[in-house]
Amino acid sequence: MKILLLTAGTRGDVEPFLALARAGKERGHQIQIAIPDNSGADIANLDTVSLRMDFAQLIGDQGVSPRAAAKSFRTVMRPAMGRMLLAAVEHVVAFSPNVVVYHPKVFSAPIAAETLGVPAVIVETVPLTPTREFAAPFTSMASLGPLNRATYGVAKAGPLMFRKELKTALKMLPAGRKSRAGTRFSMVPVSPHLLPRPSDWPETTHLTGHWAARPTAADMDDELKDFMDAGDFVYAGFGSMKAGDARERGETVIEAARRNGLNILVAGGWGGMDVRHESGADVLARDSVPHHLVLPRAAAAIHHGGAGTVHAVARAGIPSVVVPFIADQPFWGNLLHRQGLAPKPMPYRRLTKDRLTAALAESAGCRDRAAQVGERLRKEDGTAVALDVLENLAGS
């Protein structure tokens, strides 16, 4: 079977698709994956093509500020989205797959797939299927009761905002092809141990479990190994989040760790924290570290609440301290809190040394629950479930 995967966003959006691509390749499927430029993810031994959009550059230029994004909407975002939507259509046509699997941002992909008569499956990196049980993750942290289902209409905003770019991209489709338009299917790569399946989701929505790459025998340098052997430590990393004063945030994280008697391993990512001015045997700073090697040995993880990091920390069996910045991150932070895996999330604008110190101390009470959930997550194989779904769909 030929499977085309298309993903958009930062590294956290790309890596689950890469995990699915590798699992599909091992099953003998022909896999091509379209990804953003400069994602920072490991794409070795995979057939990758470019979506001609660089999210790393976008974040580097304007951070994660909605105000900055609004100012650059016409001059930066429209052209960038236009290139991506067009590239997606071109890849669907050129690869001629049996099934198309796509990230919600790549909303030209399902139309292209259906025009060519092949099924399209949206990957709900955050739940998008309406439910009465909770509001759409991008809209409200609190349940709105009977109004919860209505909040999911926000998902339609993307195609409306970029309708001109979408129309231009779809002109690349061959004329005269019969459309397969009909029921669309979705996969939600989230662990049911973190998010139990809502009772009112339709059969077309598949909760697969998280898509995680199989652990590899990555090398650990002596400095990192010695640091982890030197005493209890907390991991801190905010991924691609770039907002506010990165230096002050770094000072806050280090001070909170010290007040709790912990060493601190900082992953600077794309600029979320700056600790270059700090020194001491209790601090080690890296751009990134191998999560599967580091997190199981940490006392806790301070992070932004991206879906990928949420699952990596939960799988490691350690508590989280979530400092959300944007979008769905408050949703994940509150989900972990309700599951007893983290204190209440603390928005980055409210981050202080005292608050983070208290949250980190509180996280110690979550360790037993985190260890139990981590054991369950490590038994999941979300990519296997997802491939079963795709094989059944393509064969139907």
VMD Tcl script that draws the C-alpha trace (Angstrom):
set ca {
  {0.00 0.00 0.00}
  {1.17 3.52 -0.81}
  {0.62 5.92 2.07}
  {1.24 9.65 1.83}
  {1.69 11.47 5.13}
  {1.60 15.27 5.31}
  {2.38 17.19 8.49}
  {2.87 20.83 9.39}
  {4.09 22.77 12.40}
  {7.06 22.39 14.70}
  {9.09 19.35 15.67}
  {6.33 18.14 17.99}
  {3.97 17.98 15.00}
  {6.50 16.21 12.79}
  {7.86 13.46 15.04}
  {4.62 11.46 15.49}
  {4.22 11.33 11.70}
  {7.82 10.14 11.37}
  {7.11 7.41 13.91}
  {4.11 6.29 11.84}
  {6.19 6.42 8.66}
  {8.87 4.16 10.13}
  {6.30 1.71 11.48}
  {4.57 1.60 8.08}
  {7.87 1.03 6.32}
  {8.62 -1.89 8.63}
  {5.27 -3.44 7.65}
  {6.27 -3.27 4.02}
  {4.22 -0.27 2.93}
  {5.54 2.36 0.56}
  {5.60 5.53 2.61}
  {6.27 9.11 1.57}
  {6.10 11.93 4.09}
  {5.83 15.64 3.35}
  {7.25 17.80 6.14}
  {8.16 21.45 6.83}
  {11.69 22.65 6.21}
  {14.19 22.70 9.08}
  {12.00 20.73 11.47}
  {14.97 19.48 13.48}
  {13.57 15.94 13.51}
  {15.48 12.83 12.46}
  {14.40 11.92 8.92}
  {17.12 9.36 8.19}
  {16.12 6.50 5.87}
  {12.72 7.96 5.06}
  {11.30 9.19 1.76}
  {10.65 12.84 2.59}
  {9.52 15.77 0.46}
  {9.21 19.43 1.36}
  {6.02 21.33 2.12}
  {7.97 24.52 1.36}
  {7.15 26.16 4.69}
  {9.68 26.85 7.47}
  {7.95 27.05 10.85}
  {11.30 27.41 12.60}
  {11.97 30.63 10.72}
  {8.45 31.92 11.39}
  {8.85 31.39 15.12}
  {12.37 32.77 15.06}
  {11.14 35.95 13.40}
  {7.99 36.60 15.45}
  {7.96 34.14 18.35}
  {4.57 32.79 19.38}
  {2.91 36.16 19.81}
  {-0.62 36.31 18.28}
  {-0.15 40.06 17.86}
  {3.01 39.58 15.79}
  {1.27 36.90 13.74}
  {-1.66 39.24 13.06}
  {0.68 42.01 11.90}
  {2.46 39.71 9.48}
  {-0.64 37.85 8.30}
  {-0.76 39.33 4.79}
  {2.96 39.69 4.18}
  {4.22 36.45 5.76}
  {1.49 33.98 6.73}
  {-0.61 34.15 3.56}
  {2.30 33.52 1.17}
  {3.72 30.79 3.41}
  {0.40 28.98 3.72}
  {-0.15 29.36 -0.01}
  {3.15 27.59 -0.72}
  {2.33 24.80 1.71}
  {-1.19 24.17 0.43}
  {0.06 24.10 -3.15}
  {2.96 21.75 -2.28}
  {0.52 19.38 -0.59}
  {-1.65 19.14 -3.70}
  {1.40 18.58 -5.89}
  {2.64 15.75 -3.66}
  {-0.76 14.03 -3.61}
  {-0.93 14.11 -7.39}
  {2.69 13.07 -7.96}
  {2.78 10.19 -5.44}
  {-0.68 8.82 -6.33}
  {-1.21 7.11 -2.93}
  {-3.82 4.63 -1.82}
  {-4.55 6.74 1.25}
  {-3.65 10.26 2.40}
  {-2.98 11.00 6.08}
  {-2.75 14.67 6.93}
  {-2.24 17.24 9.69}
  {-5.18 19.63 10.23}
  {-3.13 22.59 8.96}
  {-2.73 20.92 5.55}
  {-6.38 21.38 4.61}
  {-5.78 21.14 0.86}
  {-4.79 17.48 1.26}
  {-8.25 15.90 1.78}
  {-9.75 17.73 -1.18}
  {-6.89 16.60 -3.39}
  {-7.22 13.03 -2.16}
  {-10.95 12.91 -2.70}
  {-10.60 14.41 -6.18}
  {-8.24 11.56 -7.04}
  {-10.66 9.03 -5.54}
  {-8.62 7.94 -2.52}
  {-9.56 8.15 1.17}
  {-8.20 10.92 3.38}
  {-7.63 10.61 7.12}
  {-7.14 13.67 9.31}
  {-4.78 13.31 12.27}
  {-6.28 15.10 15.24}
  {-3.04 16.06 16.99}
  {-5.42 17.66 19.46}
  {-9.04 16.44 19.63}
  {-11.18 18.07 16.94}
  {-14.14 15.71 16.85}
  {-17.03 17.42 18.65}
  {-18.07 16.02 22.01}
  {-20.31 16.99 24.88}
  {-17.63 16.00 27.38}
  {-15.23 18.93 26.93}
  {-14.91 22.12 24.93}
  {-12.64 22.39 21.89}
  {-9.07 22.58 23.24}
  {-8.35 25.92 21.57}
  {-11.38 27.67 23.04}
  {-11.93 27.10 26.75}
  {-10.14 25.39 29.61}
  {-13.46 24.92 31.43}
  {-16.35 22.72 30.40}
  {-19.24 24.69 28.93}
  {-21.74 21.89 29.47}
  {-24.32 21.70 26.67}
  {-22.37 24.30 24.67}
  {-19.21 22.17 24.43}
  {-20.06 20.70 21.02}
  {-20.67 24.15 19.54}
  {-17.09 25.26 20.30}
  {-15.66 22.87 17.69}
  {-16.76 25.15 14.88}
  {-13.49 27.04 15.38}
  {-11.76 24.29 13.38}
  {-13.39 25.69 10.24}
  {-11.55 29.00 10.59}
  {-8.37 27.90 8.81}
  {-9.91 27.11 5.41}
  {-11.93 30.33 5.60}
  {-8.91 32.51 6.46}
  {-6.90 31.06 3.55}
  {-9.69 30.41 1.05}
  {-7.92 32.29 -1.75}
  {-4.72 30.31 -1.24}
  {-6.71 27.09 -1.08}
  {-8.54 27.90 -4.31}
  {-5.22 28.58 -6.07}
  {-3.71 25.33 -4.80}
  {-6.67 23.26 -5.97}
  {-6.29 24.56 -9.52}
  {-3.33 22.16 -9.78}
  {-5.65 19.17 -9.61}
  {-6.24 17.31 -12.86}
  {-9.58 18.06 -14.49}
  {-12.19 15.42 -15.13}
  {-11.39 13.17 -12.19}
  {-14.29 11.70 -10.24}
  {-14.39 12.80 -6.63}
  {-14.64 10.28 -3.82}
  {-16.13 12.87 -1.46}
  {-18.00 11.23 1.36}
  {-17.31 10.09 4.90}
  {-14.02 11.37 6.28}
  {-12.11 9.45 8.90}
  {-9.87 10.69 11.68}
  {-7.20 9.30 13.96}
  {-6.38 10.80 17.36}
  {-2.78 9.89 18.35}
  {-3.45 10.33 22.07}
  {-3.18 7.76 24.81}
  {-6.54 6.63 26.22}
  {-4.79 6.52 29.60}
  {-4.52 10.31 29.40}
  {-7.72 11.05 27.50}
  {-10.45 8.39 27.78}
  {-12.49 8.12 24.60}
  {-15.59 10.34 24.78}
  {-18.77 8.26 24.66}
  {-20.29 10.37 21.87}
  {-17.46 10.15 19.36}
  {-18.50 8.42 16.10}
  {-17.00 5.16 14.86}
  {-15.11 7.13 12.20}
  {-12.89 8.69 14.91}
  {-10.15 6.32 16.06}
  {-8.30 6.91 19.35}
  {-5.11 5.04 18.52}
  {-2.71 5.81 21.35}
  {0.27 8.06 20.89}
  {2.59 7.60 17.92}
  {6.03 7.23 19.43}
  {9.23 6.17 17.75}
  {10.83 3.04 19.08}
  {13.69 3.90 21.43}
  {17.08 3.85 19.76}
  {20.50 3.22 21.23}
  {21.47 6.88 21.15}
  {24.88 7.77 22.48}
  {25.05 9.64 25.75}
  {28.14 11.78 26.13}
  {30.17 11.64 29.34}
  {29.16 15.12 30.47}
  {25.44 14.31 30.31}
  {25.91 10.92 31.95}
  {28.02 12.36 34.78}
  {25.44 15.09 35.36}
  {22.60 12.61 35.72}
  {24.70 10.43 38.01}
  {25.57 13.39 40.25}
  {22.17 13.69 41.95}
  {18.45 14.18 41.56}
  {17.57 16.61 38.77}
  {14.62 18.20 37.05}
  {14.34 18.55 33.28}
  {13.16 21.86 31.82}
  {12.39 22.55 28.18}
  {9.89 24.72 26.33}
  {10.45 23.35 22.82}
  {9.70 25.84 20.08}
  {8.09 28.40 22.37}
  {9.76 31.79 22.00}
  {8.08 34.58 23.93}
  {8.84 37.11 26.63}
  {12.16 37.31 28.46}
  {14.01 34.03 27.90}
  {16.80 34.98 30.30}
  {14.44 35.80 33.16}
  {12.58 32.54 32.52}
  {15.85 30.63 32.71}
  {16.71 32.27 36.03}
  {13.26 31.39 37.39}
  {13.55 27.73 36.45}
  {17.04 27.37 37.92}
  {16.09 29.09 41.18}
  {12.97 26.93 41.59}
  {15.05 23.77 41.12}
  {17.65 24.94 43.62}
  {15.02 25.77 46.24}
  {13.76 22.19 45.87}
  {17.25 20.75 46.26}
  {17.40 19.58 42.64}
  {19.94 19.94 39.89}
  {18.56 21.32 36.61}
  {18.96 20.05 33.04}
  {17.84 22.75 30.61}
  {16.93 22.11 26.97}
  {16.96 25.57 25.37}
  {15.09 24.52 22.22}
  {14.31 27.37 19.85}
  {14.82 30.09 22.42}
  {12.30 29.49 25.20}
  {15.00 29.74 27.86}
  {18.41 31.36 28.03}
  {20.75 30.13 30.77}
  {24.05 30.92 29.11}
  {24.90 33.36 31.90}
  {24.37 30.72 34.60}
  {27.11 28.47 35.93}
  {27.49 25.80 38.54}
  {27.78 22.06 38.85}
  {24.03 21.86 39.39}
  {23.17 23.30 35.94}
  {23.63 21.70 32.54}
  {22.31 23.39 29.39}
  {21.81 21.79 25.99}
  {19.86 22.72 22.87}
  {18.08 19.37 23.13}
  {18.47 15.98 24.79}
  {17.19 12.46 24.00}
  {13.92 12.32 25.93}
  {13.78 8.54 26.15}
  {17.15 8.43 27.89}
  {16.86 11.49 30.10}
  {13.25 11.75 31.26}
  {12.97 8.37 33.05}
  {15.80 9.47 35.34}
  {14.43 12.94 36.12}
  {12.44 13.80 39.25}
  {10.01 15.88 37.17}
  {9.77 17.79 33.90}
  {8.95 21.48 33.51}
  {7.59 22.03 30.00}
  {5.16 23.95 27.81}
  {2.51 21.27 27.44}
  {2.91 20.36 23.78}
  {1.22 17.05 22.94}
  {4.48 15.29 22.11}
  {6.23 16.37 25.29}
  {3.15 15.56 27.37}
  {3.25 11.98 26.13}
  {7.04 11.66 26.41}
  {6.97 12.74 30.05}
  {3.94 10.60 30.88}
  {5.56 7.57 29.23}
  {8.70 8.15 31.30}
  {6.57 7.83 34.41}
  {7.44 11.18 36.00}
  {5.33 14.21 36.98}
  {4.93 17.30 34.82}
  {4.92 20.97 35.71}
  {3.19 22.60 32.74}
  {3.83 26.22 31.76}
  {1.53 26.73 28.75}
  {2.12 29.45 26.17}
  {-0.49 29.15 23.41}
  {-3.14 27.12 21.61}
  {-3.86 23.64 23.00}
  {-1.18 23.72 25.72}
  {-3.58 24.80 28.52}
  {-5.81 21.88 27.52}
  {-3.00 19.36 27.98}
  {-1.88 20.99 31.22}
  {-5.35 20.76 32.70}
  {-5.74 17.20 31.44}
  {-2.56 16.14 33.26}
  {-3.73 17.94 36.40}
  {-7.10 16.13 36.34}
  {-5.29 12.82 35.90}
  {-3.13 13.48 38.97}
  {0.05 13.76 36.90}
  {0.81 17.45 37.44}
  {-0.05 20.47 39.56}
  {-2.43 23.00 38.06}
  {-0.83 24.53 34.92}
  {0.82 27.92 35.26}
  {0.60 30.23 32.19}
  {4.01 31.58 31.23}
  {2.96 35.17 31.89}
  {2.29 34.26 35.53}
  {5.54 32.36 36.01}
  {7.49 33.50 39.09}
  {10.18 31.90 41.21}
  {7.83 31.44 44.16}
  {5.02 29.93 42.08}
  {7.30 27.57 40.20}
  {9.06 26.55 43.42}
  {5.70 25.65 44.96}
  {4.51 23.79 41.83}
  {7.71 21.78 41.63}
  {7.37 20.81 45.30}
  {3.73 19.84 44.70}
  {4.72 17.62 41.77}
  {6.48 15.25 44.16}
  {3.04 14.13 45.31}
  {2.25 13.00 41.75}
  {5.14 10.55 41.43}
  {3.31 7.35 42.35}
  {0.43 8.09 39.99}
  {2.89 9.09 37.23}
  {4.80 5.82 37.61}
  {1.57 3.81 37.28}
  {0.41 5.66 34.17}
  {3.87 5.51 32.62}
  {3.90 1.73 32.88}
  {0.60 1.57 31.00}
  {1.71 3.98 28.27}
  {4.87 1.99 27.62}
  {2.71 -1.00 26.71}
  {0.84 0.93 23.99}
  {1.66 0.74 20.30}
  {-0.27 3.61 18.74}
  {1.40 3.30 15.36}
  {0.33 -0.35 15.05}
  {-3.28 0.60 15.78}
  {-3.09 3.45 13.26}
  {-1.71 1.18 10.54}
  {-4.50 -1.32 11.17}
  {-7.00 1.51 10.65}
  {-5.34 2.59 7.39}
  {-5.09 -0.94 6.04}
  {-8.76 -1.61 6.75}
  {-9.77 1.70 5.21}
  {-7.72 1.28 2.04}
  {-9.01 -2.26 1.64}
  {-12.65 -1.32 2.01}
}
mol new
graphics top color blue
foreach p $ca { graphics top sphere $p radius 0.5 }
foreach p [lrange $ca 0 end-1] q [lrange $ca 1 end] { graphics top cylinder $p $q radius 0.2 }
display resetview
